């Protein structure tokens, strides 16, 4: 029928990565070290027993998935936050026994900032190990009823949580204090690329105790490229952080089929070929650095 899109044929160039013929560039990358699976962060539960049980169950499941697909996937560990001692214990099990690539947590823990001193031991342990910390919005509307009551939890609330979390870490000096810790933010860091010069200008009177400018601190962290195919957003992030701070990311399974293919092609459209290739393969290099640490 005119105007109706056909589903991609098996083996066609339009197939999503990993099915049939690879999309452009994937054939070259398939023999390189695997990029991590962006696993959803672990459940945040007030009860320590339930939190530990859920995190262990999730991590055992993720580890089995990695074993079933050797050389293809890596996983980030779920942690039973806000229970710090249990989280440190599960982190050690996940990294040492299960061989996971790092940890995945939400941008806040029951409304508490990750920059809260209570979480410093976790950040310090990951730093000691040269570990990776992957962050994802918690879906709590950034604590705002103006978001919660107006159907914007994920379209506006999620990138707002990304932005607020990044600024919390910057203002608490986390990237500077823990230089071996590799922090990955979701969704290009939300609105951060547009706000960094403003934050620099406001620092002297809003946060005069902060010793490193936000524009400098932001370049110590990494950012995935989930931007729903928006080319200007990726260009702004590359200009703000440097293309070497961007990591290929998808919103799978929420983006699948042609949207998943677009997660690759829009990076190739947005950036010069060498920089696009750098972004599309950055996850493997980041994990290689952790393993060599």
Helices and strands as residue ranges (DSSP letters): H 26-29, H 48-68, E 76-78, H 84-92, I 93-97, E 102-106, E 108-109, E 112-113, G 117-119, H 120-129, E 132-136, G 141-143, H 145-148, I 153-157, H 158-171, H 174-177, E 182-185, G 187-189, H 192-206, H 214-218, E 222-224, H 231-241, G 243-245, E 246-247, H 258-270, H 273-280, H 282-292
